[in-house]
Each structure stands twice: as C-alpha cells, then as structure tokens.
C-alpha cells in the first residue's frame, strides 16, 4: 500500500510541475514559432524539388534547419524556468527539505524537456502528414535519426539553460543566454555547407557541427552521415548532464565539477564528427538508386514522377534520334550524384542527364515536358540552372533554337529560366534568321556541332548556330 502511494506521489509531482510551471507554454511557443516560420515566411522550403513536404529526408532536414533559432529559444526558455525558485525566494526553504536536490532537479528539468521534445515531435508529425498526403512514394526510416537528434537538442538546450540560470540567478540571465546562443549559432551556421566541396572557412567543420542546426536543403539525395549523428548525440547528452548537475549543485566546487560532462561530451564529439562537409552530408544510396521505365530512369526518391515522365521521355528520344542520328542519346537518367553549387553539370554522350532543380524540367508537364527534354538532349547545359543558379541566356537561347528546329516552328523562350522572354526573343531573332536561311544540310551540320560542343562543354553552341564556329 505504501509503495502504491509512493508511486502515485511520484506521478503527481511531475503533473503539478506541468500545471504550475511555464513548461507547457515553452513547448507551445516553440511549436507556434516553427509552424509560423514554415508557413508564413516565403523561402526555399516552399519551392523546388527539395521543399519541406516533398520527401521524408527533406522534411526532417528542414525541421532541423529551424534549430538555428529554435535552439537559442529553448535555451532562453529553460533559463527562465530555472529562475523560478529564485523569483519565488524559496531556494533556502527547498534546500532545507529532506528530498534530495537531484530529485527536484530531475523533475524540473524533465517536465520542461518533455514539453519541448513533444513540441518538436508535433512539428515533425505535421510534416509527416503533409509528406504522406503529397506526391512522395519513397518511404524509409533514414530520416528518423535526423529528427531524434533535433528533439534531443531542444531538450538538452533547455536543461542547460536551466542549470546556468540556477548557477547565475539574475533576470538578465535568460535573455543574455538566448542572445549568446543565437549569435553563436548564426556565426557557426554561416560556415556549414551541404555542398560536395570543402569551403574555405576559419571555423573547422567539426566545430560548426556542435550546433544542432543543419544547412539549407538543396538536394533530396543528401543526408547526414552516421558519425554526425553519434557525435552530436554525445555532445547533447553531455550538455543535458551538465545542466542537471548545475541544477543540483550546492556550491562553487560542485558547479565546476558539473562542467565535466559537457567537456567530455564535447571532446568525444570532436573526435567523431567529420572534418569535411563531404563527409558530413553524404548521398543516400538507397534514395539515389535508379528506377526505370524502359529508357527513362529517375532516382527512387522521385519514382512518383516516373509515370508522368516516361511518355514524354520516350517521345523526346524519338525526336532526338531523328535530329541527331547516331549522335543521339539513348536514354534519360536523373542525376543521382549531387554536385557542388556552381560546379559544372555532369556530362554524358550516351544519356541525357536530368536535374529536377532546373525549373524548365522540374515544373514541366505533358508537351512542355517533351520540349524541355528535347532541349536538354540537343544542347545539354554546361552551366547549372536551378532555383539558385540562372545558367546563361546564351544557353537558353540555343536551346530555344534547337527546339524550334526539331519541331519545325519559330523559336520560343525557354520557360522556367531567370531570363525574361523578351530578352531571349531579342537575342534569338538575329541568330534564327541567319540559321533558318541556311540549306537543310548546313543546318543539320551546325546543330550537330552545337550538340557536340555542349556535351563536351567546349565552345559556345549559340555561336556555332549563328556563325558555324565557336568562339
């Protein structure tokens, strides 16, 4: 009977903490702030193939991206909760009770961490529902560690804030902690990169990974490597342990000893965390595996697009064979190896390589998609064209002229580029006038030469179409 009463008492204490503390409000603030950011602020999370509801991995990565401001917020809210006893002026009274300080610390920290972790779980749940009701057909659990570490980061940050506020009881502690955490996170976030290059930076990659946020999501095929998960988990567990120790510490010596878990976790994390971004963001091989319908192949992560792509792709291949003969590619493949920002696009003489970040292809359907695929097959882009890269106007005009020649029509501007239709038309007019006046055999020869120059990335296809020679 006594044991049952003890269990009921132990259960009532956390419930009372939840009712009388700011912990539920902290969770509500974090959840509302995250949802407001994702739904009310326009950004890359709402456009392109890597939007936050497109795939499971991109959903997990974008919610982790929000930690650049959610984590400092959690630290500040935790510090506010840690000042509760000081504000109530009952610290000495609690110290005189027979209940161990570590028990009080565990309950106080546990309730706040629970509400923040629950808020993050609800955020992920909202994203999961949107992914399930969207166009994604690739289900996997590889995204789960990304979200679990994010939830741990919020809980650990709040507990650390509570411990620091208990050690430095001042009304200035919560805002000061939040500001310092935000500045530190923002500074280190500038040096994180999801690209396949090692950035030149004064901040080592290992050090930047001590911050729980991730870089902007540009590729749905990239995920965080296992060493990142392990290193960040050790660091965050050390952070939480130090916060708990500071909450229970009774003197200066105990507070100094409380820093041991934080330092140990940081040291172990730095040993595990990768030194270069290329080992931080790695290709998800399962997601990058190709799924094909005849000669048209996409990655497994985007296999939901295959049905709509197969028909236009096969029609485009037929048109390319008629236009290029033996030079014509034999298949369409989605690019499965992400490239660095502004790096040269991959080249292939056998396949047409598609990048769905190119809006001319990624947002096209039906006949427009067929035309876009023909354009990419005739004049493959050497210079990337995506939401963050414009390509060149010369490339867009050369593709427009190639489409017009294949379909036997007047040139039209390429949709989905950052170059206006007027500018494309003004540049294309004189070139098309000269090109259309040539004999059919000369037109075919120049078009073949322009195709070869584009595939090799040597020479200017538009100059070849206009003058028959490259610059």
Buried (B, 14 or more C-beta within 10 A) or exposed (E): EEEEEEEEEEEEBBEEBBEEBBBBEBBBBBBEBBBEBBEEEEEBBEEBBBBBBBBBBBBBBBBBBBBBBBBBBBBBBBBBBBBBBBEEEEEEEEEEEEEEBEEBBBBBBBBBBBBBBBBBBBBBEBBBEBBEEBEBBBEBEBBEBBBBBBBBBBBBBBBBBBBBBBBBBEEEBBEBBBEEBBEBBBEBBEBBBBBBBBBEBEEEBBBBBBBBBBBBBBBBBBBBBEBBBBBBBBBBBBBBBBBBBBBBBEEEEBBEBBEEBBEBBBEBBBEBBBEBBBBBBBBBEBBBEEBBBEBBBBBBBBBBBBEBBBBBBBBBBEBBBEBBEEBBBEBBBBBBEBBBBEBEBBBEEEBBBBBBBBBBBBBBEEEBBBBBBBBBBBBBBBBBBBBBBBBBBBBBBBBBBBBBBBBEEEBBBBBBBBBEEEBBBEBBEEBBEEBEEBEEEEBBBBBBBBBBBBBEEEBBBBBBBBBBEBE
